[in-house]
Amino acid sequence: MSDKNGTLLEIQGLKKYFPVQQGLLRRTAGYIKAVDNVSFGVKSGETLGVVGESGCGKTTLGRCLVKLYEPTGGKVLLHTPQKTLSITELEGQDKRLFRSSAQIIFQDPFASLNPRMNVLETVGEPLLVNGLARGREIEERVAKTIEQVGLRIEHLRRFPHSFSGGQRQRIGIARALVVNPSLIVADEPVSALDVSIQAQILNLLKDLQAEYGLTYIFVSHNMAVIRYISDRIAVMYAGKLVELGEKQEVLSHPRHPYTELLLAAVPRTVNRQRGHRIITPGEPPDLMSLPQGCVFQNRCKYVKDICRKEEPLLRTVGSNHFASCHIVEELALQGISARAAAPASTAPATA
């Protein structure tokens, strides 16, 4: 179920700050602002790709959305067939309803599975702890689910050490899928896999989405993967959402300098030409002491005085396109051509 506008998930001013403690008394010396005042919505049945370099807050954002981290502030609303859930205010039976409505696929298929639990126990655990099935019904639902992700019934009694990385990730996908969720947060689910296996997993996720109408929030640092899997793209930098828009619009006509930097790093596989490559010096800012004004100012070649004084707000810069930049109207940023950005029939070989 979604609201009347087709929105399944609403994020309003979400914040996640981690305290930094120092000294023998462990006094709080400050806070790492991993996610800082992020707002957007996700439509039912779409894939929103969240992209950015390491440390930008994209994984923390995803974990807040499935309540693995307790948000510091803001509000997250999930529209389910039964009722609208406020993720930051879950109580009683609402917690169980939320767990069956939103699931996560973890990045590392080697670390995310318990080596002492076989496939039946691993995939069936969400059904058991949420009271969704018992006894023989658990085994029947697990058997059906693992076949849907490309495994076989004889795998049910095997343990994680006997599977390859791709097979382990399929088990992780089955564990998320078995409770019939409406929302799945995929936290870099292919980054630890070989390139050929990445293609198989991405195509599996797209097939499952088409069959069950799933909604994905797909977290990745890899723009080539994001442009293949996503319908819309959200770009994060230093805990901030700096650009949000339809995939083709963000790829072809980026409106934030940081997005231009990310696109410049994507390998070109068609119309390859030798030319000047954009290289931006410097490092992301310290999340414990963010600069006044725009968080990207120290790395931006277009920076102006206003960028150092006032923090830009996320605002409309086109049809369903948003960016947080003071001088967005003055910039003509370089994107990826429509032909190069178009997804192929199979997942990209570059990762």
Residue pairs with C-beta under 8 A, 6 or more apart in sequence:
1 8
1 44
1 79
1 80
1 81
1 182
2 8
2 43
2 44
2 79
3 10
3 79
3 84
6 43
6 44
7 41
7 42
7 43
7 44
7 79
8 42
8 43
8 44
8 78
8 79
8 182
8 183
8 215
9 41
9 42
9 65
9 76
9 77
9 78
9 79
9 183
9 215
9 217
10 41
10 42
10 75
10 76
10 77
10 79
11 38
11 39
11 40
11 41
11 42
11 65
11 74
11 75
11 76
12 39
12 74
12 75
12 76
12 77
13 37
13 38
13 39
13 73
13 74
13 75
14 35
14 37
14 38
14 39
14 61
14 64
14 71
14 73
14 74
14 75
14 76
15 33
15 35
15 36
15 37
15 38
15 71
15 72
15 73
15 74
16 34
16 35
16 57
16 60
16 61
16 64
16 69
16 71
16 72
17 31
17 32
17 33
17 34
17 36
17 72
18 31
18 32
18 34
19 28
19 30
19 31
20 28
20 29
20 30
20 31
20 32
20 288
21 27
21 28
21 29
22 29
23 29
30 288
30 289
31 288
32 287
32 288
33 239
33 287
33 288
33 290
34 57
34 60
34 239
34 287
35 57
35 60
35 61
35 64
35 71
35 239
36 57
36 238
36 239
36 240
36 290
37 74
37 240
38 57
38 61
38 74
38 236
38 239
38 240
38 241
39 74
39 241
39 314
40 48
40 234
40 241
40 244
42 48
42 183
42 215
42 217
43 215
44 182
44 213
44 215
45 209
45 213
45 214
45 215
46 215
46 216
46 231
46 232
47 209
47 215
47 216
47 217
47 218
47 229
47 230
47 231
47 232
48 216
48 217
48 218
48 230
48 231
48 232
48 233
48 234
49 218
49 220
49 226
49 227
49 229
49 230
49 232
49 233
49 234
49 247
50 58
50 61
50 62
50 217
50 218
50 219
50 220
50 234
50 236
51 58
51 220
51 221
51 222
51 223
51 226
51 233
51 234
51 235
51 236
51 262
52 58
52 221
52 235
52 236
52 237
52 262
53 221
53 237
53 262
53 284
54 221
55 238
55 284
55 287
56 236
56 237
56 238
56 239
56 284
57 236
57 238
57 239
57 240
57 287
58 219
58 220
58 221
58 236
59 107
59 187
59 188
59 219
60 69
61 219
61 236
62 104
62 185
62 187
62 217
62 219
63 69
63 104
63 185
63 187
64 70
64 71
64 76
65 76
65 87
65 102
65 183
65 185
65 217
66 102
66 103
66 104
66 185
67 87
67 90
67 98
68 104
70 88
71 87
71 88
74 88
75 86
75 88
76 86
76 87
76 88
77 84
77 85
77 86
77 87
78 84
78 85
78 87
78 98
78 101
78 102
78 183
79 85
80 97
80 98
80 101
80 182
82 97
83 94
83 97
85 94
85 97
85 98
85 101
87 98
90 98
96 130
96 131
99 126
99 129
99 130
99 179
100 126
100 130
100 132
100 179
100 180
100 181
101 181
101 182
101 183
102 181
102 182
102 183
102 184
102 185
103 126
103 175
103 176
103 177
103 179
103 181
103 183
103 184
103 185
104 176
104 184
104 185
104 186
104 187
105 169
105 172
105 173
105 176
105 184
105 185
105 186
105 187
105 189
106 112
106 172
106 187
106 189
107 187
107 188
107 189
107 191
107 192
108 192
109 165
109 166
109 168
109 169
109 171
109 172
109 192
109 193
110 160
110 165
110 168
110 192
112 172
113 122
113 160
113 168
113 171
113 172
114 121
114 122
114 160
115 159
115 160
115 161
116 159
117 125
117 159
117 160
118 156
118 157
118 158
118 159
119 142
119 146
119 151
119 155
119 156
119 157
119 158
119 159
119 171
119 174
120 138
120 139
120 142
120 156
120 157
122 160
122 171
122 175
123 142
123 145
123 146
123 171
123 174
123 175
123 178
124 133
124 138
124 139
124 141
124 142
124 178
125 175
126 132
126 175
126 178
126 179
127 133
127 138
127 141
127 142
127 178
127 179
128 134
128 138
130 179
132 179
133 141
139 156
141 178
142 156
142 174
142 178
143 153
143 156
145 174
145 177
145 178
146 152
146 153
146 155
146 156
146 170
146 171
146 174
147 153
148 174
148 177
148 208
149 170
149 171
149 173
149 174
149 177
149 204
149 208
150 170
150 200
150 204
151 167
151 170
151 171
151 174
155 163
155 167
160 168
160 171
163 171
164 197
165 192
165 193
165 194
165 197
166 193
166 194
166 197
166 200
166 201
169 189
169 190
169 192
169 193
169 197
169 201
170 201
170 204
172 189
173 189
173 201
173 204
173 205
173 208
176 184
177 184
177 208
177 212
180 212
181 214
182 213
182 214
182 215
183 214
183 215
183 216
183 217
184 214
184 215
184 216
184 217
185 216
185 217
185 219
186 205
186 216
186 217
186 218
186 219
187 219
188 219
188 220
188 221
189 201
189 205
189 218
190 197
190 198
190 201
190 202
190 220
190 225
190 351
191 220
191 221
191 222
191 351
193 201
195 349
195 350
195 351
198 225
198 347
198 351
199 346
199 347
199 348
199 349
200 347
202 225
202 228
202 229
202 347
203 346
203 347
205 216
205 229
206 229
208 214
209 216
216 229
218 226
218 229
218 230
220 226
222 351
223 262
223 263
223 265
223 266
224 266
224 267
224 348
224 350
224 351
225 347
225 348
225 351
226 233
227 233
227 247
227 251
227 266
227 336
227 341
227 343
227 348
228 343
228 344
228 347
228 348
229 347
230 247
231 246
231 247
232 244
232 245
232 246
232 247
232 250
233 243
233 244
233 245
233 246
233 247
233 250
233 251
234 241
234 243
234 244
235 241
235 242
235 243
235 244
235 250
235 256
235 258
235 259
235 262
236 242
237 258
237 284
237 295
237 296
238 284
238 285
238 287
238 290
238 295
238 296
239 287
239 290
239 295
240 295
240 324
241 314
241 324
242 256
242 258
242 259
242 296
242 314
242 323
242 324
242 325
243 250
243 254
243 255
243 256
243 258
243 259
243 322
243 323
243 324
244 314
244 321
244 322
244 323
245 255
245 318
245 320
245 321
245 322
245 323
246 320
246 321
247 341
248 338
248 341
249 318
249 319
249 320
249 321
250 259
250 321
250 335
251 263
251 335
251 336
251 341
252 335
252 336
252 337
252 338
252 341
253 318
253 333
253 335
254 260
254 263
254 333
254 334
254 335
255 317
255 318
255 321
255 323
255 325
255 328
255 331
255 333
256 296
256 323
256 324
256 325
256 328
256 333
257 296
257 300
257 301
257 302
257 325
257 331
257 333
258 296
258 299
258 300
259 323
259 333
260 278
260 333
260 334
260 335
261 278
261 280
261 299
263 334
263 335
263 336
264 277
264 278
264 334
266 336
267 350
268 336
268 340
269 340
269 348
269 349
269 350
270 339
270 340
271 337
271 339
271 340
278 334
280 299
280 300
280 301
281 299
282 298
282 299
283 299
284 299
285 291
285 295
285 298
291 297
291 298
291 308
292 308
292 309
292 311
293 306
293 307
293 308
293 309
293 310
293 311
294 300
294 303
294 307
294 308
294 311
294 312
294 324
294 325
294 326
295 311
297 303
297 307
297 308
300 307
302 327
302 330
302 331
304 326
304 327
306 326
306 327
307 326
307 327
310 326
312 324
312 325
312 326
313 324
314 322
314 323
314 324
315 322
315 323
315 324
316 322
317 323
317 328
317 329
325 331
335 341
